[in-house]
């Protein structure tokens, strides 16, 4: 009967180790997915910032052009 207890002891230890390894693999996969999501969000924010600055520069250029054009017209 002690052989059964010893076999069950080692089996449970291996089962616990397998569960821990599987859990750690899932945690690592989750962290990798979160990092990918965060990097995508940062890329999107950078693109939005660049587009806002381009729109700002275009708006200022348009205002300068309109004021230059209106100042050249005879009154």
VEXDREN-976830 format. One record per atom (N, C-alpha, C): residue in three letters; z, y negated, x; atom name. Coordinates in pm, 1 decimal. Layout:
# residues N
r type = ALA	zz = Z	yy = Y	xx = X	atom = CA
...
# end
This chain:
# residues 75
r type = UNK	zz = 0.0	yy = 119.8	xx = 80.8	atom = N
r type = UNK	zz = 0.0	yy = 0.0	xx = 0.0	atom = CA
r type = UNK	zz = 0.0	yy = -126.4	xx = 85.3	atom = C
r type = UNK	zz = 59.8	yy = -117.5	xx = 204.3	atom = N
r type = UNK	zz = 62.2	yy = -234.5	xx = 291.6	atom = CA
r type = UNK	zz = -78.5	yy = -268.4	xx = 341.1	atom = C
r type = UNK	zz = -164.7	yy = -165.5	xx = 352.7	atom = N
r type = UNK	zz = -303.2	yy = -190.1	xx = 392.5	atom = CA
r type = UNK	zz = -373.8	yy = -276.9	xx = 289.0	atom = C
r type = UNK	zz = -345.8	yy = -253.7	xx = 161.3	atom = N
r type = UNK	zz = -407.5	yy = -332.9	xx = 54.5	atom = CA
r type = UNK	zz = -361.1	yy = -477.9	xx = 63.3	atom = C
r type = UNK	zz = -233.7	yy = -498.5	xx = 90.1	atom = N
r type = UNK	zz = -181.8	yy = -634.8	xx = 102.8	atom = CA
r type = UNK	zz = -241.9	yy = -706.7	xx = 223.6	atom = C
r type = UNK	zz = -257.9	yy = -632.1	xx = 334.0	atom = N
r type = UNK	zz = -318.7	yy = -692.5	xx = 452.8	atom = CA
r type = UNK	zz = -464.9	yy = -726.8	xx = 427.1	atom = C
r type = UNK	zz = -537.3	yy = -638.4	xx = 362.2	atom = N
r type = UNK	zz = -677.8	yy = -663.3	xx = 331.8	atom = CA
r type = UNK	zz = -691.3	yy = -781.2	xx = 235.9	atom = C
r type = UNK	zz = -602.8	yy = -785.6	xx = 137.3	atom = N
r type = UNK	zz = -607.1	yy = -896.5	xx = 42.6	atom = CA
r type = UNK	zz = -571.5	yy = -1027.7	xx = 112.6	atom = C
r type = UNK	zz = -482.3	yy = -1022.1	xx = 208.5	atom = N
r type = UNK	zz = -443.5	yy = -1143.3	xx = 281.9	atom = CA
r type = UNK	zz = -559.3	yy = -1200.0	xx = 359.9	atom = C
r type = UNK	zz = -630.8	yy = -1116.5	xx = 435.0	atom = N
r type = UNK	zz = -744.5	yy = -1163.8	xx = 511.5	atom = CA
r type = UNK	zz = -858.4	yy = -1208.9	xx = 419.7	atom = C
r type = UNK	zz = -879.0	yy = -1137.0	xx = 312.7	atom = N
r type = UNK	zz = -983.7	yy = -1175.7	xx = 219.2	atom = CA
r type = UNK	zz = -957.1	yy = -1311.6	xx = 156.8	atom = C
r type = UNK	zz = -832.9	yy = -1336.5	xx = 122.7	atom = N
r type = UNK	zz = -799.7	yy = -1466.1	xx = 62.9	atom = CA
r type = UNK	zz = -812.9	yy = -1578.3	xx = 165.1	atom = C
r type = UNK	zz = -778.3	yy = -1548.9	xx = 290.3	atom = N
r type = UNK	zz = -794.5	yy = -1650.5	xx = 394.9	atom = CA
r type = UNK	zz = -942.1	yy = -1682.9	xx = 413.6	atom = C
r type = UNK	zz = -1027.2	yy = -1580.2	xx = 417.6	atom = N
r type = UNK	zz = -1170.6	yy = -1604.0	xx = 431.3	atom = CA
r type = UNK	zz = -1226.6	yy = -1677.4	xx = 309.4	atom = C
r type = UNK	zz = -1176.4	yy = -1643.5	xx = 191.8	atom = N
r type = UNK	zz = -1222.4	yy = -1711.4	xx = 70.6	atom = CA
r type = UNK	zz = -1183.0	yy = -1859.4	xx = 73.8	atom = C
r type = UNK	zz = -1061.9	yy = -1887.2	xx = 118.2	atom = N
r type = UNK	zz = -1016.9	yy = -2026.4	xx = 127.8	atom = CA
r type = UNK	zz = -1099.7	yy = -2101.3	xx = 231.9	atom = C
r type = UNK	zz = -1126.8	yy = -2037.6	xx = 345.8	atom = N
r type = UNK	zz = -1210.9	yy = -2100.6	xx = 447.2	atom = CA
r type = UNK	zz = -1351.0	yy = -2128.1	xx = 394.8	atom = C
r type = UNK	zz = -1407.6	yy = -2034.0	xx = 321.0	atom = N
r type = UNK	zz = -1540.9	yy = -2054.6	xx = 263.9	atom = CA
r type = UNK	zz = -1539.5	yy = -2169.8	xx = 163.3	atom = C
r type = UNK	zz = -1434.2	yy = -2179.2	xx = 83.4	atom = N
r type = UNK	zz = -1423.4	yy = -2290.2	xx = -11.9	atom = CA
r type = UNK	zz = -1409.2	yy = -2423.7	xx = 59.7	atom = C
r type = UNK	zz = -1331.7	yy = -2427.8	xx = 166.8	atom = N
r type = UNK	zz = -1313.5	yy = -2552.1	xx = 241.8	atom = CA
r type = UNK	zz = -1445.0	yy = -2594.5	xx = 305.8	atom = C
r type = UNK	zz = -1518.0	yy = -2499.4	xx = 365.0	atom = N
r type = UNK	zz = -1646.2	yy = -2532.0	xx = 427.1	atom = CA
r type = UNK	zz = -1744.9	yy = -2582.3	xx = 322.4	atom = C
r type = UNK	zz = -1750.1	yy = -2516.8	xx = 207.9	atom = N
r type = UNK	zz = -1839.6	yy = -2560.4	xx = 100.9	atom = CA
r type = UNK	zz = -1801.3	yy = -2699.8	xx = 50.6	atom = C
r type = UNK	zz = -1672.4	yy = -2724.0	xx = 36.2	atom = N
r type = UNK	zz = -1624.7	yy = -2854.4	xx = -8.3	atom = CA
r type = UNK	zz = -1662.0	yy = -2962.8	xx = 92.4	atom = C
r type = UNK	zz = -1644.1	yy = -2934.8	xx = 221.6	atom = N
r type = UNK	zz = -1678.6	yy = -3033.2	xx = 323.9	atom = CA
r type = UNK	zz = -1828.3	yy = -3060.2	xx = 327.2	atom = C
r type = UNK	zz = -1909.4	yy = -2957.2	xx = 306.9	atom = N
r type = UNK	zz = -2054.0	yy = -2978.1	xx = 302.0	atom = CA
r type = UNK	zz = -2091.7	yy = -3067.6	xx = 184.6	atom = C
r type = UNK	zz = -2026.8	yy = -3047.5	xx = 70.5	atom = N
r type = UNK	zz = -2054.0	yy = -3131.4	xx = -46.1	atom = CA
r type = UNK	zz = -2010.2	yy = -3275.3	xx = -21.7	atom = C
r type = UNK	zz = -1896.6	yy = -3293.8	xx = 43.4	atom = N
r type = UNK	zz = -1847.9	yy = -3428.6	xx = 75.4	atom = CA
r type = UNK	zz = -1946.1	yy = -3498.5	xx = 169.5	atom = C
r type = UNK	zz = -1994.3	yy = -3426.6	xx = 270.5	atom = N
r type = UNK	zz = -2088.9	yy = -3485.5	xx = 365.4	atom = CA
r type = UNK	zz = -2219.0	yy = -3522.5	xx = 294.4	atom = C
r type = UNK	zz = -2265.7	yy = -3437.6	xx = 203.8	atom = N
r type = UNK	zz = -2387.7	yy = -3468.3	xx = 129.1	atom = CA
r type = UNK	zz = -2367.1	yy = -3590.1	xx = 40.0	atom = C
r type = UNK	zz = -2250.6	yy = -3600.4	xx = -22.1	atom = N
r type = UNK	zz = -2220.5	yy = -3715.3	xx = -107.7	atom = CA
r type = UNK	zz = -2216.6	yy = -3843.9	xx = -26.6	atom = C
r type = UNK	zz = -2154.2	yy = -3839.8	xx = 89.7	atom = N
r type = UNK	zz = -2146.7	yy = -3958.1	xx = 175.8	atom = CA
r type = UNK	zz = -2286.4	yy = -3998.2	xx = 221.6	atom = C
r type = UNK	zz = -2369.7	yy = -3900.9	xx = 254.0	atom = N
r type = UNK	zz = -2506.4	yy = -3931.8	xx = 296.7	atom = CA
r type = UNK	zz = -2584.4	yy = -3997.7	xx = 183.0	atom = C
r type = UNK	zz = -2565.4	yy = -3948.9	xx = 60.6	atom = N
r type = UNK	zz = -2633.9	yy = -4009.6	xx = -53.1	atom = CA
r type = UNK	zz = -2583.4	yy = -4150.8	xx = -78.2	atom = C
r type = UNK	zz = -2452.8	yy = -4171.4	xx = -64.2	atom = N
r type = UNK	zz = -2397.4	yy = -4305.3	xx = -83.4	atom = CA
r type = UNK	zz = -2448.9	yy = -4401.1	xx = 23.8	atom = C
r type = UNK	zz = -2458.3	yy = -4353.6	xx = 146.8	atom = N
r type = UNK	zz = -2510.3	yy = -4438.6	xx = 252.6	atom = CA
r type = UNK	zz = -2656.5	yy = -4473.3	xx = 228.5	atom = C
r type = UNK	zz = -2732.5	yy = -4378.3	xx = 178.4	atom = N
r type = UNK	zz = -2872.6	yy = -4406.1	xx = 146.7	atom = CA
r type = UNK	zz = -2882.1	yy = -4508.7	xx = 34.5	atom = C
r type = UNK	zz = -2797.1	yy = -4496.4	xx = -65.1	atom = N
r type = UNK	zz = -2796.7	yy = -4592.6	xx = -176.0	atom = CA
r type = UNK	zz = -2756.7	yy = -4731.0	xx = -127.3	atom = C
r type = UNK	zz = -2655.3	yy = -4737.4	xx = -42.3	atom = N
r type = UNK	zz = -2610.2	yy = -4865.7	xx = 9.2	atom = CA
r type = UNK	zz = -2718.3	yy = -4929.6	xx = 94.9	atom = C
r type = UNK	zz = -2786.0	yy = -4849.5	xx = 178.7	atom = N
r type = UNK	zz = -2891.2	yy = -4906.6	xx = 262.3	atom = CA
r type = UNK	zz = -3008.5	yy = -4954.5	xx = 176.8	atom = C
r type = UNK	zz = -3040.5	yy = -4882.1	xx = 69.1	atom = N
r type = UNK	zz = -3146.3	yy = -4928.3	xx = -21.1	atom = CA
r type = UNK	zz = -3106.9	yy = -5059.3	xx = -88.3	atom = C
r type = UNK	zz = -2982.4	yy = -5069.2	xx = -131.1	atom = N
r type = UNK	zz = -2935.9	yy = -5192.6	xx = -195.9	atom = CA
r type = UNK	zz = -2939.2	yy = -5310.1	xx = -97.7	atom = C
r type = UNK	zz = -2900.4	yy = -5287.2	xx = 26.5	atom = N
r type = UNK	zz = -2904.7	yy = -5393.3	xx = 126.3	atom = CA
r type = UNK	zz = -3049.0	yy = -5436.2	xx = 153.1	atom = C
r type = UNK	zz = -3140.6	yy = -5340.7	xx = 156.9	atom = N
r type = UNK	zz = -3281.8	yy = -5374.2	xx = 175.6	atom = CA
r type = UNK	zz = -3332.1	yy = -5457.1	xx = 58.3	atom = C
r type = UNK	zz = -3293.3	yy = -5420.6	xx = -64.0	atom = N
r type = UNK	zz = -3335.9	yy = -5496.3	xx = -181.6	atom = CA
r type = UNK	zz = -3279.5	yy = -5638.5	xx = -177.9	atom = C
r type = UNK	zz = -3155.4	yy = -5653.3	xx = -136.3	atom = N
r type = UNK	zz = -3094.8	yy = -5786.5	xx = -128.0	atom = CA
r type = UNK	zz = -3167.1	yy = -5869.9	xx = -22.5	atom = C
r type = UNK	zz = -3201.7	yy = -5809.1	xx = 90.4	atom = N
r type = UNK	zz = -3274.2	yy = -5883.4	xx = 193.9	atom = CA
r type = UNK	zz = -3411.0	yy = -5928.4	xx = 143.8	atom = C
r type = UNK	zz = -3479.9	yy = -5842.2	xx = 71.8	atom = N
r type = UNK	zz = -3610.6	yy = -5879.2	xx = 16.5	atom = CA
r type = UNK	zz = -3595.8	yy = -5993.5	xx = -82.8	atom = C
r type = UNK	zz = -3493.9	yy = -5988.2	xx = -167.0	atom = N
r type = UNK	zz = -3470.9	yy = -6094.9	xx = -265.3	atom = CA
r type = UNK	zz = -3441.4	yy = -6226.8	xx = -194.0	atom = C
r type = UNK	zz = -3361.3	yy = -6222.6	xx = -87.9	atom = N
r type = UNK	zz = -3330.2	yy = -6345.0	xx = -13.6	atom = CA
r type = UNK	zz = -3456.6	yy = -6404.1	xx = 48.4	atom = C
r type = UNK	zz = -3540.0	yy = -6318.7	xx = 106.8	atom = N
r type = UNK	zz = -3665.3	yy = -6367.2	xx = 166.0	atom = CA
r type = UNK	zz = -3755.0	yy = -6428.3	xx = 59.2	atom = C
r type = UNK	zz = -3766.1	yy = -6363.9	xx = -57.1	atom = N
r type = UNK	zz = -3849.8	yy = -6417.8	xx = -164.2	atom = CA
r type = UNK	zz = -3796.6	yy = -6550.2	xx = -216.6	atom = C
r type = UNK	zz = -3664.5	yy = -6564.8	xx = -224.1	atom = N
r type = UNK	zz = -3605.5	yy = -6692.3	xx = -268.2	atom = CA
r type = UNK	zz = -3637.7	yy = -6802.9	xx = -168.3	atom = C
r type = UNK	zz = -3628.6	yy = -6774.6	xx = -39.9	atom = N
r type = UNK	zz = -3662.2	yy = -6876.4	xx = 59.3	atom = CA
r type = UNK	zz = -3810.4	yy = -6911.0	xx = 56.4	atom = C
r type = UNK	zz = -3896.3	yy = -6814.1	xx = 34.9	atom = N
r type = UNK	zz = -4039.6	yy = -6842.9	xx = 24.1	atom = CA
r type = UNK	zz = -4066.3	yy = -6931.5	xx = -97.3	atom = C
r type = UNK	zz = -4001.9	yy = -6900.1	xx = -210.5	atom = N
r type = UNK	zz = -4018.7	yy = -6982.8	xx = -330.3	atom = CA
r type = UNK	zz = -3963.8	yy = -7123.9	xx = -307.0	atom = C
r type = UNK	zz = -3853.2	yy = -7135.0	xx = -235.3	atom = N
r type = UNK	zz = -3795.0	yy = -7265.7	xx = -206.6	atom = CA
r type = UNK	zz = -3888.3	yy = -7348.2	xx = -118.8	atom = C
r type = UNK	zz = -3942.6	yy = -7287.1	xx = -15.7	atom = N
r type = UNK	zz = -4034.9	yy = -7358.1	xx = 72.9	atom = CA
r type = UNK	zz = -4161.3	yy = -7398.2	xx = -2.5	atom = C
r type = UNK	zz = -4212.5	yy = -7307.9	xx = -87.6	atom = N
r type = UNK	zz = -4331.3	yy = -7340.8	xx = -167.2	atom = CA
r type = UNK	zz = -4301.5	yy = -7454.1	xx = -265.1	atom = C
r type = UNK	zz = -4184.1	yy = -7453.8	xx = -325.3	atom = N
r type = UNK	zz = -4146.8	yy = -7561.3	xx = -417.9	atom = CA
r type = UNK	zz = -4135.5	yy = -7695.1	xx = -348.8	atom = C
r type = UNK	zz = -4074.3	yy = -7696.7	xx = -230.9	atom = N
r type = UNK	zz = -4062.8	yy = -7821.8	xx = -155.2	atom = CA
r type = UNK	zz = -4201.4	yy = -7869.2	xx = -113.2	atom = C
r type = UNK	zz = -4286.4	yy = -7776.9	xx = -68.9	atom = N
r type = UNK	zz = -4422.6	yy = -7814.0	xx = -31.8	atom = CA
r type = UNK	zz = -4500.0	yy = -7870.1	xx = -149.0	atom = C
r type = UNK	zz = -4484.3	yy = -7809.8	xx = -265.7	atom = N
r type = UNK	zz = -4551.5	yy = -7859.3	xx = -386.0	atom = CA
r type = UNK	zz = -4502.1	yy = -7999.2	xx = -423.3	atom = C
r type = UNK	zz = -4371.5	yy = -8022.4	xx = -412.8	atom = N
r type = UNK	zz = -4317.8	yy = -8155.0	xx = -443.1	atom = CA
r type = UNK	zz = -4370.6	yy = -8259.9	xx = -345.2	atom = C
r type = UNK	zz = -4376.8	yy = -8223.4	xx = -217.0	atom = N
r type = UNK	zz = -4429.4	yy = -8317.0	xx = -116.6	atom = CA
r type = UNK	zz = -4575.7	yy = -8346.0	xx = -144.4	atom = C
r type = UNK	zz = -4654.0	yy = -8243.3	xx = -176.7	atom = N
r type = UNK	zz = -4795.7	yy = -8262.5	xx = -205.3	atom = CA
r type = UNK	zz = -4815.9	yy = -8351.1	xx = -327.7	atom = C
r type = UNK	zz = -4737.9	yy = -8328.7	xx = -434.0	atom = N
r type = UNK	zz = -4751.5	yy = -8410.6	xx = -555.2	atom = CA
r type = UNK	zz = -4714.6	yy = -8555.6	xx = -527.6	atom = C
r type = UNK	zz = -4607.4	yy = -8577.5	xx = -451.4	atom = N
r type = UNK	zz = -4568.0	yy = -8715.7	xx = -423.3	atom = CA
r type = UNK	zz = -4671.3	yy = -8782.9	xx = -331.9	atom = C
r type = UNK	zz = -4725.9	yy = -8709.1	xx = -239.4	atom = N
r type = UNK	zz = -4828.5	yy = -8765.3	xx = -151.4	atom = CA
r type = UNK	zz = -4953.7	yy = -8798.5	xx = -231.0	atom = C
r type = UNK	zz = -4989.5	yy = -8707.6	xx = -326.0	atom = N
r type = UNK	zz = -5108.9	yy = -8727.7	xx = -409.3	atom = CA
r type = UNK	zz = -5088.1	yy = -8846.6	xx = -503.3	atom = C
r type = UNK	zz = -4971.0	yy = -8858.4	xx = -561.8	atom = N
r type = UNK	zz = -4947.4	yy = -8969.6	xx = -655.2	atom = CA
r type = UNK	zz = -4937.5	yy = -9102.5	xx = -581.6	atom = C
r type = UNK	zz = -4894.1	yy = -9103.3	xx = -459.2	atom = N
r type = UNK	zz = -4884.2	yy = -9229.5	xx = -385.2	atom = CA
r type = UNK	zz = -5021.3	yy = -9277.7	xx = -338.6	atom = C
r type = UNK	zz = -5119.6	yy = -9190.2	xx = -329.0	atom = N
r type = UNK	zz = -5255.2	yy = -9229.4	xx = -287.1	atom = CA
r type = UNK	zz = -5340.0	yy = -9279.0	xx = -402.9	atom = C
r type = UNK	zz = -5302.1	yy = -9248.4	xx = -526.7	atom = N
r type = UNK	zz = -5380.6	yy = -9291.9	xx = -642.2	atom = CA
r type = UNK	zz = -5357.1	yy = -9440.7	xx = -665.4	atom = C
r type = UNK	zz = -5462.4	yy = -9510.4	xx = -702.0	atom = N
r type = UNK	zz = -5444.4	yy = -9654.9	xx = -731.5	atom = CA
r type = UNK	zz = -5366.2	yy = -9672.9	xx = -860.8	atom = C
r type = UNK	zz = -5285.2	yy = -9773.8	xx = -862.5	atom = N
r type = UNK	zz = -5202.1	yy = -9799.0	xx = -980.4	atom = CA
r type = UNK	zz = -5259.4	yy = -9907.0	xx = -1068.1	atom = C
# end
